[in-house]
Each structure stands twice: as C-alpha cells, then as structure tokens.
Amino acid sequence: MFDRRLVFHINWGLVALTAILFLVGVVNLYSASALRVASGIELDSYFNKQLLWGGVGLLVLSCIVLVDYRHFKAVSWPYFILSLLLLLAVSVAGKTIYGAKRWLDLGFFNLQPTELAKIAVLILGARLLARMDGRLGWINLGKILLVGLVPAMLVVKQPDLGSALNILMILGGMILFKGITAGVFKVLIVALPVMLPFGWFFLHDYQKQRILTFLDPGNDPLGAGYHIIQSQIAIGSGGFWGKGFLQGTQSQLRFLPEKHTDFAFAVFGEEWGFFGSMILLVLFCSFLYQIYIVAMEAKDDFGSYLAAGVFFYFFWQILINMGMVLGIMPVVGIPLPFVSYGGSASVVNFCMIGVVLNVAMRRFVFKNA
C-alpha cells in the first residue's frame, strides 16, 4: 500500500528539472522535425512519437515510485537474465536499421533491449555492491565486472560499441563510488593505459574510421567526417545569442545529419547560441547534482548505489554526446538525455528518474542499514 506521506519527501527539484529538460527536448525536436511547405510547417512523424513516448515514460515513472525500491532486489537476477535473453534474441531475429541489428520488431514499436540491459546492470550491480563489505578487492571486483561484461559483449556484436561502453562506464562509476583497495587501484592505473591501445585491433573498420575521422575530420569531409564538420559549423554559426528558433540554416536546410537523434545538441546550439547552450549545461549540472544528493542521503547502501548508478548513467551520456557534437570526442552514437529522439531511451530515462525519486521518497522510512 502506498503511503501518502511519502509525497512530502519527493525531490521536487529533480522533478522540475526533468520536466524542463524534456520540454527543451520537445521544443528542439519540433525545430529538428520541422519542414517548411507552402501551407506553413509540416512535422516529421517522430515529433508526435516523442510526445507519446514521453507520456509512456511518465506513466512508467509513476508506477516505479509506487513500489518500495528495496523490492527491486528480488527481481534483480530474473530481470538481468531476461535482458540477456532479449539481447540474444536480437542476434537471431533482430531488426536491422542503418546496418546495425539492435531492435526487436514488436509490431507497434521497435524495442531496443540494450536500454533494458542498462537498468538490469544497474539494479543487479547495486544489489551485489550493497552486500560487499569495505572497498573492493580483486575477487569482488571480478564478480561485479562480470555483471557488465556479459551484456556488453552481446551489445558489441550488434554492433553498438557506444552502448556497450555506456554499460561498462555505468558499472565503473558505481565501483568507484563504492571504492577499490589501494593495491587494485595501483595496478589498474598502470595497466589500463597500457592495454587501451590493443583495443584498436578488436574494432570494426567503421569504428576505426570514426576514430581517425575524430583526429582529422577534414581528411574525408564528404564521407566519414561529414557529421562532425556539419555539427561544428552549426554550433559555430550560432554565435553568442544564436540564430533564433526555427532559423538555423544547417538544420533547416538539411545539411546536419541525424539532427533529431545523436546531433540534436547541434540544432540547439545553432538556434540558441553559446548563451543558450550554457543555460542547458547549467540545467544538466543542476539535474546531476540533485541525483548526487539523493545518492549521498539514501538511508541504505542499496538505495545509495542505485542513485549513484543513475547519476553515472546520465553523466556519461551528457559528457560523451556533447563532446561528440563539439568534435572533441569520436562519434559513438550516444544520445543526449531528454533532448535526443528515441522511444526506448526516453522511457528508460524516465524509468531512471523514477528510481531516484523512489530512493529519495523513502529516505525517512527506515533506519540506515
């Protein structure tokens, strides 16, 4: 039974910031999907779809806050196994879009199991970390890493390197939040930079091309470097104040590719300029800060690690997407939360916020575990 008194403990700051960011995304998507015709402005279908997914996400968020988050422990393993089965189903009967097999066609919409796997890793990782005492040594670190490595390997095969890295970085952030022993830290700080270059030999040709393009976009301006170059032109042309709503030439004249998904921030930067982009950055920082506060004030370890995982889920996506659009990071296909279009991703974003609100609402319900 839901205790109505919990409503007084809702983090209204996080609710307000989430609503504002989603509204910014809707306005930005309106511009990205707008097509000028003789009768006025015609919108692509994905604008209405995003509104629909926002409504579904809000419904899912509402359902999540009604259930005490401590009950998530009981479903962590079944949900994790289900996510792995769905990822395996993608490799067998997945729908191929733009050369990647990442979706399951359910008729009325395309399900992307990768997004569900992120939640599964978050919940199971939080459960296991909460049961481990002290900082992580090699044995416990290996156990936790397996939770992320198994689904990440399945995602890499789709291929979707960006999402696979996102899964590992979420778990990595939770591990750092928990803490590792000094011995483990010393070995990793030396071994990881040494091993990183060997990852080059495991990349697909198009992934190698993305890295080379990041280093020199002008080497193939009409091919691999086109996305980054057009994105930088769009943001740079926005100047300080921007060109104004629906006035961005790069986006309105269709020079900017993937402007409703991965490069949605370029549309925003062109229309609202440096000033508007800084406002958006402040909103995201405030949004992350609210999640951080919940993680620090949670009254049990499981809730704390859940909120920390959500923090890193959003932190890495914001950092990588903005860096990618600005040309200071390689293009890896990671969307900007609440701003980029995406059905499964939008629902998962609201789901994650529901988890954090759940933890915040129940911080006074029981004593610290």
GIZIGI-V576762 format. One record per pair of residues at least 12 apart in sequence whose C-alpha atoms are under 10 Angstrom apart, sorted by sequence separation. I is the first residue (numbers start at 0). J is the second residue. If there is no record, write none. Layout:
BEGIN
i=(I	I)
j=(J	J)
END
This chain:
BEGIN
i=(29	30	31	32	89	90	91	92	101	127	128	151	152	154	211	212	216	236	264	267	291	293	294	295	319	320	321	336	337	29	32	33	88	89	90	150	151	210	211	212	234	236	250	293	294	319	320	321	336	28	29	32	88	89	128	149	151	209	212	213	233	292	293	294	319	320	321	28	31	32	86	88	89	94	127	128	148	151	208	209	212	233	234	250	251	264	291	292	294	318	319	320	29	30	86	93	94	127	147	148	150	151	208	233	249	250	290	291	294	316	317	319	320	28	29	85	86	93	94	147	150	232	233	249	250	290	291	293	316	317	318	28	29	85	93	124	125	147	148	205	247	248	290	291	292	315	316	317	27	28	124	127	147	148	230	247	250	290	291	316	317	320	26	123	124	146	147	229	230	246	247	249	250	290	291	315	316	25	28	89	124	146	147	229	233	245	247	248	249	289	290	25	89	124	145	147	148	232	233	244	245	247	248	287	288	313	314	89	120	123	124	144	147	232	244	246	247	287	290	313	25	88	89	123	146	147	230	231	243	245	246	247	286	287	312	24	25	85	86	87	120	121	229	230	244	245	246	85	86	120	121	144	229	230	241	242	243	244	287	85	86	119	120	143	144	228	229	230	241	242	243	244	286	287	22	25	84	85	119	120	143	226	227	230	237	240	241	242	243	286	21	83	86	120	225	226	227	237	239	240	241	242	243	82	83	85	86	117	120	143	144	225	226	234	235	237	238	239	240	241	242	283	284	22	81	82	85	116	119	120	143	225	226	233	234	237	238	240	241	283	21	82	83	226	230	233	234	236	237	238	239	240	241	82	83	117	229	230	232	233	234	235	236	237	238	239	240	241	284	81	82	116	117	140	230	231	233	234	235	236	237	238	239	240	241	283	81	82	116	226	227	230	233	234	237	238	239	240	241	313	79	80	82	83	226	229	230	233	234	236	237	238	239	240	312	78	79	82	113	231	232	233	234	235	237	239	280	78	79	81	82	113	116	227	230	231	234	235	237	313	79	80	135	140	230	233	234	309	312	313	78	79	113	134	135	139	140	78	79	113	134	280	309	310	77	78	79	112	134	135	136	137	160	234	309	310	75	76	79	134	135	136	137	140	160	308	309	75	76	78	79	113	133	134	135	136	74	75	78	117	121	124	125	128	132	133	134	135	136	137	158	306	309	310	75	76	77	113	116	117	120	124	128	131	133	134	135	136	137	160	305	306	309	75	76	116	119	120	133	134	136	155	159	308	74	75	114	117	118	121	125	129	135	136	158	306	307	74	75	113	117	120	121	124	125	128	134	135	305	306	72	73	75	76	113	116	117	120	124	305	306	71	72	75	306	71	75	114	117	121	125	302	303	306	72	73	101	113	117	283	302	305	306	68	72	100	9	71	72	101	102	302	303	100	101	264	265	268	302	303	69	99	100	101	263	264	268	301	302	6	99	100	101	262	263	297	5	98	99	100	261	262	264	265	299	302	5	98	99	261	264	265	298	302	262	263	264	294	297	298	3	95	261	262	290	293	296	297	1	2	87	90	261	262	293	296	297	298	299	1	86	89	90	93	291	293	294	297	298	0	1	86	89	290	293	294	297	298	0	1	83	84	87	90	289	290	293	296	297	298	299	0	79	83	86	87	89	90	292	293	296	298	299	300	301	82	83	86	89	90	262	298	299	300	261	290	293	298	299	80	83	86	87	261	262	264	297	298	79	83	86	261	262	263	264	267	260	261	262	263	260	261	262	260	261	264	257	259	260	263	264	262	263	261	262	263	260	261	262	259	260	261	259	260	261	258	259	260	257	258	259	257	234	235	233	234	231	233	230	231	232	230	231	229	230	231	227	228	230	226	227	228	226	227	228	227	226	227	227	227	227	226	224	223	213	216	214	213	214	212	213	214	213	214	213	212	213	176	210	211	212	209	210	209	210	208	209	210	209	177	206	206	206	177	176	177	176	173	174	177	173	176	172	173	175	176	173	174	173	174	172	173	176	172	173	170	171	172	173	169	170	172	173	169	172	173	168	169	171	172	169	170	169	170	172	168	169	172	168	169	166	169	165	166	168	169	165	168	169	165	168	166	165	164	165	162	165	161	161	164	165	131	161	162	164	129	130	161	162	129	130	160	161	162	128	129	159	160	161	162	128	129	159	160	161	126	127	129	159	125	126	129	125	126	128	129	124	125	127	128	123	125	126	122	125	126	122	124	125	124	125	122	123	125	121	122	125	121	124	121	121	122	118	121	122	120	121	118	117	118	121	117	118	117	35	34	33	46	30	31	45	29	30	29	30	31	35	27	30	33	34	35	26	27	32	33	34	26	31	32	34	30	31	30	31	31	31	32	31	32	30	31	115	30	31	72	114	115	118	28	29	69	71	111	113	114	117	118	121	27	28	31	111	112	113	114	115	27	28	31	69	110	111	114	115	118	122	30	68	69	109	110	111	114	118	31	68	108	109	110	114	117	24	28	31	108	27	30	31	118	27	30	68	28	24	27	28	129	24	27	30	26	102	24	27	23	23	20	19	20	19	20	17	16	17	20	16	16	17	16	15	16	13	14	12	13	16	12	13	13	14	13	12	13	11	12	10	10	13	10	10	71	53	68	56	60	63	64	68	55	56	59	60	63	67	68	49	52	53	56	57	58	59	60	61	62	63	64	65	66	68	69	52	53	56	57	60	61	63	64	68	69	49	50	52	55	56	59	60	63	64	67	68	49	51	52	54	55	56	57	58	59	60	62	63	64	66	67	48	49	50	52	53	54	56	57	58	59	60	61	63	64	65	68	69	48	49	52	53	56	57	60	63	64	67	68	46	48	52	55	56	59	60	63	64	67	45	50	53	54	56	57	58	61	64	45	49	53	56	57	60	61	64	45	49	52	56	60	64	31	28	24	27	28	24	25	26	27	28	24	25	27	23	24	25	21	22	23	24	25	20	21	22	24	20	21	19	20	21	17	18	17	21	21	17	17	17	14	13	14	13	14	13	10	11	9	10	9	10	8	9	10	8	9	10	8	9	10	8	9	5	8	9	7	8	5	6	8	5	6	8	4	5	4	5	5	5)
j=(41	42	43	44	101	102	103	104	113	139	140	163	164	166	223	224	228	248	276	279	303	305	306	307	331	332	333	348	349	42	45	46	101	102	103	163	164	223	224	225	247	249	263	306	307	332	333	334	349	42	43	46	102	103	142	163	165	223	226	227	247	306	307	308	333	334	335	43	46	47	101	103	104	109	142	143	163	166	223	224	227	248	249	265	266	279	306	307	309	333	334	335	45	46	102	109	110	143	163	164	166	167	224	249	265	266	306	307	310	332	333	335	336	45	46	102	103	110	111	164	167	249	250	266	267	307	308	310	333	334	335	46	47	103	111	142	143	165	166	223	265	266	308	309	310	333	334	335	46	47	143	146	166	167	249	266	269	309	310	335	336	339	46	143	144	166	167	249	250	266	267	269	270	310	311	335	336	46	49	110	145	167	168	250	254	266	268	269	270	310	311	47	111	146	167	169	170	254	255	266	267	269	270	309	310	335	336	112	143	146	147	167	170	255	267	269	270	310	313	336	49	112	113	147	170	171	254	255	267	269	270	271	310	311	336	49	50	110	111	112	145	146	254	255	269	270	271	111	112	146	147	170	255	256	267	268	269	270	313	112	113	146	147	170	171	255	256	257	268	269	270	271	313	314	50	53	112	113	147	148	171	254	255	258	265	268	269	270	271	314	50	112	115	149	254	255	256	266	268	269	270	271	272	112	113	115	116	147	150	173	174	255	256	264	265	267	268	269	270	271	272	313	314	53	112	113	116	147	150	151	174	256	257	264	265	268	269	271	272	314	53	114	115	258	262	265	266	268	269	270	271	272	273	115	116	150	262	263	265	266	267	268	269	270	271	272	273	274	317	115	116	150	151	174	264	265	267	268	269	270	271	272	273	274	275	317	116	117	151	261	262	265	268	269	272	273	274	275	276	348	115	116	118	119	262	265	266	269	270	272	273	274	275	276	348	115	116	119	150	268	269	270	271	272	274	276	317	116	117	119	120	151	154	265	268	269	272	273	275	351	118	119	174	179	269	272	273	348	351	352	118	119	153	174	175	179	180	119	120	154	175	321	350	351	119	120	121	154	176	177	178	179	202	276	351	352	118	119	122	177	178	179	180	183	203	351	352	119	120	122	123	157	177	178	179	180	119	120	123	162	166	169	170	173	177	178	179	180	181	182	203	351	354	355	121	122	123	159	162	163	166	170	174	177	179	180	181	182	183	206	351	352	355	122	123	163	166	167	180	181	183	202	206	355	122	123	162	165	166	169	173	177	183	184	206	354	355	123	124	162	166	169	170	173	174	177	183	184	354	355	122	123	125	126	163	166	167	170	174	355	356	122	123	126	357	123	127	166	169	173	177	354	355	358	125	126	154	166	170	336	355	358	359	122	126	154	64	126	127	156	157	357	358	156	157	320	321	324	358	359	126	156	157	158	320	321	325	358	359	64	157	158	159	320	321	355	64	157	158	159	320	321	323	324	358	361	65	158	159	321	324	325	358	362	323	324	325	355	358	359	65	157	323	324	352	355	358	359	64	65	150	153	324	325	356	359	360	361	362	65	150	153	154	157	355	357	358	361	362	65	66	151	154	355	358	359	362	363	66	67	149	150	153	156	355	356	359	362	363	364	365	67	146	150	153	154	156	157	359	360	363	365	366	367	368	150	151	154	157	158	330	366	367	368	330	359	362	367	368	150	153	156	157	331	332	334	367	368	150	154	157	332	333	334	335	338	332	333	334	335	333	334	335	334	335	338	332	334	335	338	339	338	339	338	339	340	338	339	340	338	339	340	339	340	341	339	340	341	339	340	341	340	324	325	324	325	323	325	323	324	325	324	325	324	325	326	323	324	326	323	324	325	324	325	326	326	326	327	328	329	330	330	330	330	323	326	326	326	327	326	327	328	328	329	329	329	330	294	328	329	330	328	329	329	330	329	330	331	331	300	329	330	331	303	303	304	304	303	304	307	304	307	304	305	307	308	306	307	307	308	307	308	311	308	309	307	308	309	310	307	308	310	311	308	311	312	308	309	311	312	310	311	311	312	314	311	312	315	312	313	311	314	311	312	314	315	312	315	316	313	316	315	315	315	316	316	319	316	319	331	333	300	330	331	333	299	300	331	332	300	301	331	332	333	300	301	331	332	333	334	301	302	332	333	334	300	301	303	333	300	301	304	301	302	304	305	301	302	304	305	301	303	304	301	304	305	302	304	305	305	306	304	305	307	304	305	308	305	308	306	307	308	305	308	309	308	309	308	308	309	312	309	312	312	245	245	245	259	244	245	259	244	245	245	246	247	251	244	247	250	251	252	244	245	250	251	252	245	250	251	253	250	251	251	253	255	257	258	258	259	258	259	343	259	260	301	343	344	347	258	259	299	301	341	343	344	347	348	351	258	259	262	342	343	344	345	346	259	260	263	301	342	343	346	347	350	354	263	301	302	342	343	344	347	351	265	302	342	343	344	348	351	259	263	266	343	263	266	267	354	264	267	305	266	263	266	267	368	264	267	270	267	343	267	270	267	279	279	279	282	282	283	282	282	283	286	283	285	286	286	286	287	285	286	285	286	289	286	287	288	289	289	289	290	289	290	289	290	293	292	293	354	337	353	342	346	349	350	354	342	343	346	347	350	354	355	337	340	341	344	345	346	347	348	349	350	351	352	353	354	356	357	341	342	345	346	349	350	352	353	357	358	339	340	342	345	346	349	350	353	354	357	358	340	342	343	345	346	347	348	349	350	351	353	354	355	357	358	340	341	342	344	345	346	348	349	350	351	352	353	355	356	357	360	361	341	342	345	346	349	350	353	356	357	360	361	340	342	346	349	350	353	354	357	358	361	340	345	348	349	351	352	353	356	359	341	345	349	352	353	356	357	360	342	346	349	353	357	361	340	338	335	338	339	336	337	338	339	340	337	338	340	337	338	339	336	337	338	339	340	336	337	338	340	337	338	337	338	339	336	337	337	345	349	348	349	352	352	352	353	355	356	356	355	356	355	356	356	357	356	357	358	357	358	359	358	359	360	359	360	357	360	361	360	361	359	360	362	360	361	363	360	361	361	362	363	364)
END
